[in-house]
Amino acid sequence: MDSDSARKALAGHNVDSLAAALEFLGNQGKLTDLQLMLAFVKHIDQRVTKSAILACSNLIRNNLINHFHELAPAVRQKLGTVMETLVPQIIDEIGKDLYCADETRRLRAVQILGLLKKNPKILDILGKLVQDRDEKIRATAVNLLGKVVGPNDHDLIMSLLNDKDKRVRANTVEALERLGNKRLVPILLRFRKDPINRIRGNVLKALYTLGYKEIEEDLLDMLKNSDNFMKASALWVVAQLKLQLPKLEDLSGFYLLSDNEMVFINSKKALIALDSPRAKGFLSYLDSETIEKRK
C-alpha cells in the first residue's frame, strides 16, 4: 500500500481496508490527510473508530516531531489540543519518544509536552526531565515548567537554581520571573552576584519585574566588571527595563567607544531603548565617525 491507494481506500466501506488505510496514513501520511481521517473517529464500526483515533494521534505526533519548527505556533497548539482530545492517554504515547535513543526526537517530544498544558501528568514528567543527563533536554524542560506551573507550584523549579548546567539555572530564573510571585524575591536576591553573566542579568531583571527596584548598584557593578560578557549582559538589562538613571545612562554612553563589538552593540541598543534626552545626546554627539564605522 502507498499513500495514494490508502487515500482511495478511505472512500470505500470495507472495514479491513479502512483500518489498514488509516494505520498506513497514521505512520506515512501528511497533515493534509488529517481532516479526512478525523471523519472516521465517529464511524459506526468500533474497529474503524479505534484505528482512526490511533492513526490521527500518530500522524499529529510524527509531524510535530519531524516538522515542529516548520509549523506556526498556533498550528502546533491546535494540533496538540486535537491530539489530547482524541487520546487522553497521549502522554503515555509521547513517553515512548521522551526516552528513545534519538536525541533530536527526544527534544521534540519535550517541546510537544508544552502543548499539553491541561494534562495532570505534565508537571511530574517535566520534574523528571529537568534532571536528565542531556543538557538540552533539561534546559527545555525548565523553560516549559515556567509556562505551565502555577503560583503555588514553584518548589520544583527552586531546586533547579543550583543545577550544574548554567543554561538550566538561567532558564530557571526566567521561569521564576514568569510566575510573577513576589515571595520569590528573597530567594532570587541570593543570586544577584552570580559569576555567570546571563544568570546574573536574568536575576536582576526578574527582581525588578517582581517589584524589587534596588538594582542600580548591582548593574553598575556589572558594567564596571572587567569581563565584556558581564558588561554586555548589564546593558541588555538596561535595555529590557529601560532604566533611565543618570549613572546607567552615562556608562551606556561610555561603552559606545568600546573596542568590543558585543559591548558596543548592546550599549547602542540600551541607549535607543532608553530614548531619554541624555541617551539621545550620547547617540547624537559622541564621535559620529567612530559610531558609523562600528555599524
N, C-alpha and C positions, 0 to 999 in steps of 0.2 A: 504493500500500500504506500502511496505517496500523498502529498498534501492535496493535490487536485482531486484524486479519487476519494480521499477522505471527505472533502467538502461536498462532493457529489453524493456520497453515501448518506449524508445528513438530510438529503431531500427525500430519502426513502422511508420505509416503515418497518423494515426488518430489524428486530431488536438486537440480534447479534451484530449486524452490520453497523447499527447506530453506536453501540457500545464500543466496538473496535475503532470506529472513525473518531469518536470522542477521545478515546485513550491516545490515539496517534496524534491528534491535534493538540492535546494537552501537553505532549512532550516535544512535538515538532512544529506546532502552529505558530502563527503570528498574532499580535494583539488585534489585528483587524478581524480575526476569526472569533474573537471573544463574544461579540454581540449575538452572533448566530448560535454559538454554543450555549449561551445563557438561556436561550429559549427552551432548552431541554431540561433545565433544572426542575421544571414543574411538569415533566412528562408523566403520562398516566402509568407507565411501566416503571416500577421502582428500580429495576436494574439500570435502566437508561438514566433515571434521575441521579442515582449514586455515581454512575460513570460521568455524568455531566458535571456534577459538583466537584469531583476529584480532578477532572480534566481542566475545568476553568481555574481551579486553585493552582494546579501545576503550571498552567500557561502563564498566569499572572506572576507567580513566584519566579519562574525561569526568566521571564522577560525583565522583571525588576532586578534580578541578579545580573543578568547579562547586559542590560541596557540602562542601568539605574541613572547615570548622569546624562543620558541622551533624552530622558523623559522630563517634561516640565514638572516642577514641584506639585502643581495642582493635579496633574495626571497621576503622579506617583501616589499622592494621598487618596485619590479616588479609587485607584486600583487596590490600595491597602484596605480601604473600607469595604469594597466588594469582596475581597478575599476573606476578610474577617467575618463578614456576614454569612458567606457561603459555608465556611468551615470554622466554627468557634474554636476548634482544637488546632487551628492552623499554627499556633505557636509551637506545637509539638512537631509539626512537619518542618518548620523552619529550623528547629533544633538539629535536624539532620545536616543542614548546611552550616550551622554555627560551629559544629565540631568535626567538620570534614577536614581532609588533608590540604585542600586547595585554599591558600591564604586569601586570594582575591575573592573567592566565593564566600568565605567566612566573613570578610569585611562587608561585603554587600548584604549578607544576611543580617548583620548587626544594624546596618542602616535601615533595612526593612522593618526591624523591630520598632523603629521610631515612627512608623506609620500605623502601628497597632496600639495606640495610646490607651485604649479602653480595656485592654486585656489585663486582668489582675495579676498575671504571672510575669509581666514585663519587669517590674522592679526587682524581683528575685533573680531573674535571668541576668539583667544588667549588673546586679550586685556581684554575680559570679564572674561576669566578663571583665569587669574592671580590675580583676586580679589575674587576668590572662597573661600568659608569657609573651604574647605578641603585643608590642608597644602600640601599634596602630589600632588594634582591637580595643585595648584599654582606653586609649585616648578618645576613640569614637564612642565607646560605651559611656564614658564620663560626660561627654558632650550631650548625649541623648538623655542621660539622667537629669541634667539641668532643665530639660524641656518637659519631662513627664512627672517629676516629683512635685509634691505639694508642699506648703509651708511647714508642715509638721513631719516631713519625711527626709530631713536633711542629715540624719545621723550617718547614713551610709556614705554620703559624699564627704562628710567631715573626716572620715577615716582615710580618705584619699589625699588629703593635703600633705601627707608625708610620704607619698608614693616615691619610689626611687627614680621614676621617669619624670623629667621636668615637664614634658608635654601634658602628662596626666595631671600634674599639680596645677599647671597654668589653666587647663580646661576646667579643672575643679573650681578654681576661683571664679571663672566666668559663669559656671553653673550656679554657684552661690549667689552671685550678683543677680542672676535671673530670678532667683527665688524671691527676692525683694524683702527678705526677713531681716529687720533691723537688729534682731537679737544676735545676729551673726557677727556684728561689728567687733565685739571684744576678741573673738577668735581670729578674725582677719588681721587685727592690729598686730598680732604676733609675727606676721609675715611681711610687714611693711619695710623691713630691711633685708629681705631675701637677696642672696647673692646672684640669683638668676634674673636678668633684666626683664624678661617677659612676665615672669611671675610677679615681680615687684611692681611693674607697671599695672598689671591686671588688678593687683591688690589695692593700689591707691585709687584706681578708677572705681572699683567696687565699693570701697569705703565711702567715697564721695557720693556715689549713686544711692547708697543705703543711708545717707544722712550725716556721715562723719565728714565735716568740711575742713578740718585742720590738717590738710595735706601739703600746704605750701612748702614748709621746711623740708619735708621728705622729698618733694620734687626738686627742690633746689640742691639737695644732696646728690640726687641722681644726675642733675645737669652739670654739677661740678665734678662728677666722677671722671677718672682718667679713661675709663672704658667707653669707647664710642657706642657700643650697643646699649649701654646704660643711658647715655645721653639721648640716643635716638628714641628709646622707649619712653623716656620722660617727655620728650617733645610730642610723641604720639598721644600721651595722656593729656597734655595741654591742649592739643588739637581736638581730642574727643570731648573734653569737658568745657572747652572754650573759657579757660580761666583767665580773665582779664585782670591780672595782678601785675603791678609795675616790675617787680623783680623777675618774674617769669617772662614777661614781655621783653625785658632788657636782654636776658640770656638767650631767648629765642632769636632776637635780632642779632646778637653777637655771633651766633652759630651760622648766620648766613655767610660768614667768612671762613667757615670750617673747611679744612682740606679733605675731610672725609665726606664722600658723596652721600652716604646714608644720612649722616647728621645734617648736612646741608639741605637735603630734600625734606627731611622731617621738620627742620626749622622753618622752611618756607611754608609748608603745609600748616604748621601751627599758627604762623602769623596771618595767613589767609583765613584760617578758621576763626581766629580772634576778631578780625575785622574791626579793631578799635583804632582810634586816631593814632595812638602810639605805634601799633602794629603796622598801620598803613605808612607811617613815617619811615619805619625801617625799610619797608619794601620799596618805597619811592626814592629815598635819599641816600641809602648806603650805596657803595660803589656799584653803579649800574653795570659797568663793563664786567666786573667780576661775576655779578649775578647772571648776566647774559651768557657768559661763557659756560656757566655750570648748568644751564637749562638742558 
